[in-house]
Amino acid sequence: MPACLLTANIVAAVRKLLRGSMAPNSRQKKYSDFKIFFRRSKPIFRAYEKVDTHSHDLSRTYSFYSVPGGRIGGQEERLVQIFFGNRPFDSTTQFVSDDKSGIPSRQLRLLTESGALLQYYREPSGAVTCLLMPAQVENVRGREDFIVLDRISSPLRLLDRSVTRRHWRYFISYMHCTCIDGDPNLMDRARTAWIRFTKVRVVKNAQAGTVLEKWFWKSASFALTVGLSGFLLLLLPKAPTPDVSKVQVIEEAPDTTRARNAEAKRLDDIAATISTMSRDIHALKSLTSAPIAVKVIELPEKPKDTDTSPPPAKP
């Protein structure tokens, strides 16, 4: 083979390898697609908030933010956060000691609530994880820490407005259902119940799974238990049924019959005697327990002695 042809084949193989490394599903391509979404995310969600009248009350109360790079400075290139801000909802009085004098003093402290958050995070593989975090009141834990709303293998899908608009609707409904001054309608409650039922939830920093999975495994466990019990019953040997045709009727001897009848009559007589004795005992008990009648006889009074002799003569 000529040297020029060999060189041409090597160059073609290298070019093919380079094209393969830059295939549409490669990790580098996913990184670049997420960068496009990163730059467009702020105007996209700002437009959703402007058009969606159901979110306007929330925006006025909490303030709305769409921050590529995250709320802490916007420096994280793998992160896009859309959220409602903090706002005070109550106040409390607490005692705070002065460092110099050591005498406690009363101070007024505001209690705050933070709004819900919709987050897109690009993982090292290039896939994007979409999370929903509920509105949180200070020192009060919600039903879940967050919900894994979606996992997108190709960030190019985030440039499709139907995907981000669906996430936006879930975000607004979740905010209305979890904040203390929300006004959820029937659709908001249905959406929130649906994502809680079908999506993975994290509770107390531990994955709780979906409600659907719990119901499925409970139903499967019950079915397997009942089915296994029935299967084991089928495996147990059955007791042999007697063959009626082989049963023999044996006639009893006359002497045996007479002796059995006499014994039965004697037992009946003993039972009758015991019954009679029992009745007599009960009669005696009733006689002894009856009160004794006492008749009071009045005796005639003793006659008084009458002295008819004349009084003694005076001297």
FIBA-985960 format. One record per residue (C-alpha): residue number from 1; residue in one letter; x negated, y, z. Coordinates in steps of 0.25 Angstrom, whole numbers. Each point is the difference from the previous one (the first is absolute). Layout:
<sites>
+-----+----+-------+-------+-------+
!   i ! aa !    px !    py !    pz !
+-----+----+-------+-------+-------+
! NUM !  A !     X !     Y !     Z !
...
+-----+----+-------+-------+-------+
</sites>
This chain:
<sites>
+-----+----+-------+-------+-------+
!   i ! aa !    px !    py !    pz !
+-----+----+-------+-------+-------+
!   1 !  M !     0 !     0 !     0 !
!   2 !  P !    -5 !    14 !    -4 !
!   3 !  A !    -5 !     9 !    12 !
!   4 !  C !    10 !    11 !    -5 !
!   5 !  L !    12 !    -9 !     0 !
!   6 !  L !    -4 !    -5 !    14 !
!   7 !  T !    -1 !    14 !     5 !
!   8 !  A !    13 !     3 !    -6 !
!   9 !  N !     7 !   -12 !     8 !
!  10 !  I !    -6 !     5 !    13 !
!  11 !  V !     5 !    14 !    -2 !
!  12 !  A !    14 !    -5 !    -3 !
!  13 !  A !     0 !    -9 !    12 !
!  14 !  V !    -5 !    12 !     9 !
!  15 !  R !    11 !     9 !    -6 !
!  16 !  K !    11 !   -11 !     3 !
!  17 !  L !    -5 !    -2 !    14 !
!  18 !  L !     1 !    15 !     2 !
!  19 !  R !    14 !     1 !    -6 !
!  20 !  G !     4 !   -12 !     9 !
!  21 !  S !    -5 !     7 !    13 !
!  22 !  M !     8 !    13 !    -4 !
!  23 !  A !    13 !    -8 !    -3 !
!  24 !  P !    13 !     6 !     4 !
!  25 !  N !     2 !    -9 !    12 !
!  26 !  S !   -14 !     3 !     6 !
!  27 !  R !    -3 !     6 !    13 !
!  28 !  Q !    -7 !    12 !    -6 !
!  29 !  K !    13 !     2 !    -8 !
!  30 !  K !     9 !     0 !    12 !
!  31 !  Y !    -9 !    10 !     7 !
!  32 !  S !     1 !    10 !   -12 !
!  33 !  D !    15 !    -3 !     0 !
!  34 !  F !     2 !     3 !    15 !
!  35 !  K !    -8 !    13 !    -2 !
!  36 !  I !    10 !     5 !   -11 !
!  37 !  F !    11 !    -3 !    10 !
!  38 !  F !    -8 !     7 !    11 !
!  39 !  R !     0 !    13 !    -8 !
!  40 !  R !    14 !    -1 !    -4 !
!  41 !  S !     6 !    -4 !    13 !
!  42 !  K !     2 !    13 !     6 !
!  43 !  P !     8 !     6 !   -11 !
!  44 !  I !     8 !   -13 !    -2 !
!  45 !  F !     5 !     0 !    14 !
!  46 !  R !     2 !    15 !     1 !
!  47 !  A !     9 !    -1 !   -12 !
!  48 !  Y !     8 !   -12 !     7 !
!  49 !  E !     2 !     9 !    13 !
!  50 !  K !     5 !    12 !    -8 !
!  51 !  V !    10 !    -8 !    -8 !
!  52 !  D !     5 !    -9 !    12 !
!  53 !  T !    10 !     8 !     8 !
!  54 !  H !     1 !   -11 !    10 !
!  55 !  S !   -14 !     3 !     5 !
!  56 !  H !     1 !    15 !     1 !
!  57 !  D !     5 !     0 !    14 !
!  58 !  L !   -12 !    -8 !     4 !
!  59 !  S !    -9 !     9 !    -7 !
!  60 !  R !     5 !    12 !     7 !
!  61 !  T !    -1 !    -7 !    14 !
!  62 !  Y !   -13 !    -7 !    -1 !
!  63 !  S !    -7 !     6 !   -12 !
!  64 !  F !    -4 !    -9 !   -12 !
!  65 !  Y !   -14 !    -3 !    -5 !
!  66 !  S !    -6 !    -8 !   -11 !
!  67 !  V !   -15 !    -1 !     2 !
!  68 !  P !    -9 !    -8 !    -9 !
!  69 !  G !   -12 !    -4 !     9 !
!  70 !  G !     8 !    -1 !    13 !
!  71 !  R !     4 !     9 !    10 !
!  72 !  I !   -13 !     1 !     7 !
!  73 !  G !    -7 !    10 !   -10 !
!  74 !  G !     4 !    -7 !   -13 !
!  75 !  Q !   -14 !    -6 !    -2 !
!  76 !  E !     4 !   -15 !    -1 !
!  77 !  E !     0 !    -3 !   -15 !
!  78 !  R !     7 !   -13 !     2 !
!  79 !  L !    12 !     5 !     8 !
!  80 !  V !    12 !     8 !    -4 !
!  81 !  Q !    10 !     4 !    11 !
!  82 !  I !    14 !     6 !    -1 !
!  83 !  F !     6 !     4 !    14 !
!  84 !  F !     8 !     9 !     8 !
!  85 !  G !    -7 !     8 !    11 !
!  86 !  N !     1 !     1 !    15 !
!  87 !  R !    10 !     9 !     7 !
!  88 !  P !     4 !     2 !    15 !
!  89 !  F !    13 !    -5 !     4 !
!  90 !  D !     0 !     2 !    15 !
!  91 !  S !    -9 !     5 !    12 !
!  92 !  T !    -4 !    -5 !    13 !
!  93 !  T !    -7 !     6 !    13 !
!  94 !  Q !   -12 !    -7 !     5 !
!  95 !  F !   -11 !     3 !    11 !
!  96 !  V !   -14 !     3 !    -5 !
!  97 !  S !   -11 !     2 !    10 !
!  98 !  D !   -10 !    11 !    -2 !
!  99 !  D !   -14 !    -4 !    -1 !
! 100 !  K !    -5 !    12 !     8 !
! 101 !  S !    10 !     1 !    11 !
! 102 !  G !     5 !   -14 !     0 !
! 103 !  I !    14 !     5 !     3 !
! 104 !  P !    11 !    -6 !   -10 !
! 105 !  S !     8 !     9 !    -8 !
! 106 !  R !    13 !    -2 !    -8 !
! 107 !  Q !    -1 !     1 !   -15 !
! 108 !  L !    10 !    -2 !   -11 !
! 109 !  R !    -3 !   -10 !   -10 !
! 110 !  L !     7 !    -3 !   -13 !
! 111 !  L !     4 !   -14 !    -4 !
! 112 !  T !    -2 !    -2 !   -15 !
! 113 !  E !     5 !    -9 !   -11 !
! 114 !  S !    -8 !    -4 !   -13 !
! 115 !  G !     8 !    -3 !   -13 !
! 116 !  A !    -1 !   -13 !    -8 !
! 117 !  L !   -12 !    -3 !    -9 !
! 118 !  L !    -1 !    -6 !   -14 !
! 119 !  Q !   -14 !    -5 !    -3 !
! 120 !  Y !    -7 !    -5 !   -12 !
! 121 !  Y !   -14 !    -7 !     3 !
! 122 !  R !    -9 !    -5 !   -11 !
! 123 !  E !    -7 !   -13 !     5 !
! 124 !  P !   -14 !    -4 !    -4 !
! 125 !  S !     6 !   -10 !   -10 !
! 126 !  G !     7 !    12 !    -7 !
! 127 !  A !    14 !    -4 !     4 !
! 128 !  V !     9 !    10 !     8 !
! 129 !  T !     7 !    -2 !    13 !
! 130 !  C !    12 !     9 !     2 !
! 131 !  L !     4 !     1 !    15 !
! 132 !  L !    12 !     7 !     7 !
! 133 !  M !    -2 !     5 !    14 !
! 134 !  P !    12 !     5 !     8 !
! 135 !  A !     2 !    13 !     7 !
! 136 !  Q !    -5 !    -1 !    14 !
! 137 !  V !     3 !     7 !    13 !
! 138 !  E !   -11 !     3 !    10 !
! 139 !  N !    -1 !   -12 !    10 !
! 140 !  V !    11 !    -8 !    -7 !
! 141 !  R !    -3 !   -12 !    -9 !
! 142 !  G !     9 !    -3 !   -11 !
! 143 !  R !     5 !   -13 !    -6 !
! 144 !  E !   -12 !    -2 !    -8 !
! 145 !  D !   -14 !     6 !    -2 !
! 146 !  F !     2 !     0 !   -15 !
! 147 !  I !     5 !    -7 !   -12 !
! 148 !  V !    -7 !    -6 !   -12 !
! 149 !  L !     9 !     6 !   -10 !
! 150 !  D !    -8 !    -4 !   -13 !
! 151 !  R !   -13 !    -6 !    -5 !
! 152 !  I !    -3 !     4 !   -14 !
! 153 !  S !   -11 !    -8 !    -7 !
! 154 !  S !    -2 !    10 !   -11 !
! 155 !  P !     0 !    15 !     4 !
! 156 !  L !     4 !     3 !   -14 !
! 157 !  R !    15 !    -3 !     5 !
! 158 !  L !    -1 !    12 !     9 !
! 159 !  L !     0 !     9 !   -12 !
! 160 !  D !    14 !    -6 !    -3 !
! 161 !  R !    10 !    10 !     6 !
! 162 !  S !    10 !   -11 !     2 !
! 163 !  V !    -9 !    -7 !    10 !
! 164 !  T !    -4 !    13 !     8 !
! 165 !  R !    15 !     5 !     0 !
! 166 !  R !     4 !   -13 !     6 !
! 167 !  H !   -10 !     1 !    11 !
! 168 !  W !     4 !    15 !     2 !
! 169 !  R !    15 !    -5 !     3 !
! 170 !  Y !    -5 !   -10 !    10 !
! 171 !  F !    -8 !    11 !     6 !
! 172 !  I !    11 !    10 !     2 !
! 173 !  S !    10 !   -11 !     5 !
! 174 !  Y !   -10 !    -5 !    10 !
! 175 !  M !    -3 !    14 !     5 !
! 176 !  H !    15 !     3 !     2 !
! 177 !  C !     2 !   -14 !     8 !
! 178 !  T !   -13 !     2 !     9 !
! 179 !  C !     0 !    14 !     3 !
! 180 !  I !     8 !     5 !    12 !
! 181 !  D !     7 !    11 !    -8 !
! 182 !  G !     2 !    -8 !   -13 !
! 183 !  D !    14 !    -1 !    -7 !
! 184 !  P !     0 !   -13 !    -7 !
! 185 !  N !    11 !    -4 !    -9 !
! 186 !  L !     5 !   -14 !    -3 !
! 187 !  M !   -11 !    -1 !   -12 !
! 188 !  D !   -11 !     4 !    10 !
! 189 !  R !     4 !   -10 !    10 !
! 190 !  A !     1 !   -11 !   -11 !
! 191 !  R !   -14 !     3 !    -6 !
! 192 !  T !    -6 !     0 !    14 !
! 193 !  A !     6 !   -13 !     4 !
! 194 !  W !    -4 !    -6 !   -13 !
! 195 !  I !   -15 !     3 !     1 !
! 196 !  R !     0 !    -4 !    15 !
! 197 !  F !     7 !   -13 !    -5 !
! 198 !  T !    -9 !    -3 !   -12 !
! 199 !  K !   -13 !     7 !     2 !
! 200 !  V !   -12 !    -4 !    10 !
! 201 !  R !     1 !     8 !    13 !
! 202 !  V !   -11 !     3 !    10 !
! 203 !  V !     4 !     1 !    14 !
! 204 !  K !   -10 !     3 !    12 !
! 205 !  N !   -11 !    -2 !   -10 !
! 206 !  A !     4 !   -14 !    -4 !
! 207 !  Q !     6 !    -4 !   -12 !
! 208 !  A !    15 !    -4 !     3 !
! 209 !  G !     3 !    -5 !   -14 !
! 210 !  T !    14 !     2 !    -7 !
! 211 !  V !    13 !    -3 !     6 !
! 212 !  L !     3 !    -8 !   -12 !
! 213 !  E !   -11 !    -9 !     3 !
! 214 !  K !     4 !    -2 !    14 !
! 215 !  W !    14 !    -4 !    -4 !
! 216 !  F !    -5 !    -9 !   -11 !
! 217 !  W !   -10 !    -8 !    10 !
! 218 !  K !    11 !    -1 !    10 !
! 219 !  S !    10 !    -5 !   -10 !
! 220 !  A !   -11 !   -10 !    -5 !
! 221 !  S !    -4 !    -4 !    14 !
! 222 !  F !    15 !    -3 !     3 !
! 223 !  A !     2 !    -8 !   -13 !
! 224 !  L !   -12 !    -8 !     2 !
! 225 !  T !     3 !    -3 !    14 !
! 226 !  V !    14 !    -5 !    -3 !
! 227 !  G !    -4 !    -7 !   -13 !
! 228 !  L !   -12 !    -7 !     7 !
! 229 !  S !    10 !    -5 !    11 !
! 230 !  G !     9 !    -6 !   -10 !
! 231 !  F !   -11 !    -6 !    -7 !
! 232 !  L !    -5 !    -7 !    13 !
! 233 !  L !    14 !    -5 !     3 !
! 234 !  L !     0 !    -7 !   -14 !
! 235 !  L !   -13 !    -6 !     3 !
! 236 !  L !     5 !    -6 !    14 !
! 237 !  P !     4 !   -15 !    -1 !
! 238 !  K !    15 !    -2 !     1 !
! 239 !  A !     6 !    -9 !    10 !
! 240 !  P !     5 !   -13 !    -7 !
! 241 !  T !    15 !    -1 !    -1 !
! 242 !  P !     7 !   -13 !     5 !
! 243 !  D !     5 !    -9 !   -11 !
! 244 !  V !    15 !    -2 !     4 !
! 245 !  S !     1 !   -13 !    -8 !
! 246 !  K !   -10 !    -6 !     9 !
! 247 !  V !     7 !     3 !    13 !
! 248 !  Q !     5 !   -12 !     7 !
! 249 !  V !    12 !     0 !     9 !
! 250 !  I !    -2 !    -9 !    12 !
! 251 !  E !    13 !    -5 !     8 !
! 252 !  E !    -1 !     1 !    15 !
! 253 !  A !     3 !   -13 !     8 !
! 254 !  P !    13 !     0 !     8 !
! 255 !  D !    -7 !    -2 !    14 !
! 256 !  T !    -8 !    12 !    -3 !
! 257 !  T !    12 !     8 !    -3 !
! 258 !  R !     7 !    -4 !    12 !
! 259 !  A !   -12 !     3 !     9 !
! 260 !  R !    -1 !    13 !    -6 !
! 261 !  N !    14 !     4 !     2 !
! 262 !  A !     0 !    -5 !    14 !
! 263 !  E !   -12 !     9 !     3 !
! 264 !  A !     7 !    12 !    -7 !
! 265 !  K !    12 !    -2 !     9 !
! 266 !  R !    -8 !    -1 !    13 !
! 267 !  L !    -7 !    13 !    -4 !
! 268 !  D !    14 !     6 !    -2 !
! 269 !  D !     4 !    -4 !    14 !
! 270 !  I !   -12 !     5 !     6 !
! 271 !  A !     2 !    14 !    -7 !
! 272 !  A !    15 !     0 !     5 !
! 273 !  T !    -4 !    -3 !    14 !
! 274 !  I !   -11 !    11 !     0 !
! 275 !  S !    11 !    10 !    -6 !
! 276 !  T !    10 !    -4 !    11 !
! 277 !  M !   -11 !     2 !    11 !
! 278 !  S !    -4 !    14 !    -6 !
! 279 !  R !    15 !     4 !     1 !
! 280 !  D !     1 !    -4 !    14 !
! 281 !  I !   -13 !     7 !     4 !
! 282 !  H !     5 !    13 !    -6 !
! 283 !  A !    13 !    -2 !     8 !
! 284 !  L !    -7 !    -1 !    13 !
! 285 !  K !    -9 !    12 !    -4 !
! 286 !  S !    13 !     8 !    -2 !
! 287 !  L !     6 !    -4 !    13 !
! 288 !  T !   -13 !     3 !     8 !
! 289 !  S !    -2 !    13 !    -6 !
! 290 !  A !    15 !     5 !     3 !
! 291 !  P !     1 !     9 !    11 !
! 292 !  I !     6 !    -5 !    14 !
! 293 !  A !    13 !     6 !     4 !
! 294 !  V !     0 !     4 !    14 !
! 295 !  K !    14 !     2 !     7 !
! 296 !  V !     0 !    10 !    12 !
! 297 !  I !     9 !    -5 !    11 !
! 298 !  E !     5 !    10 !     9 !
! 299 !  L !     1 !    -5 !    15 !
! 300 !  P !    11 !     6 !     9 !
! 301 !  E !    -5 !    10 !    10 !
! 302 !  K !    -2 !    -5 !    14 !
! 303 !  P !    11 !     5 !     9 !
! 304 !  K !    -4 !    10 !    11 !
! 305 !  D !     1 !    -3 !    15 !
! 306 !  T !    12 !     6 !     6 !
! 307 !  D !    -2 !     2 !    16 !
! 308 !  T !    14 !     1 !     6 !
! 309 !  S !    -5 !    -1 !    15 !
! 310 !  P !     3 !    12 !     8 !
! 311 !  P !   -11 !     9 !     4 !
! 312 !  P !    -6 !    -3 !    14 !
! 313 !  A !     6 !     7 !    12 !
! 314 !  K !    -7 !    12 !     6 !
! 315 !  P !    -5 !    -2 !    14 !
+-----+----+-------+-------+-------+
</sites>
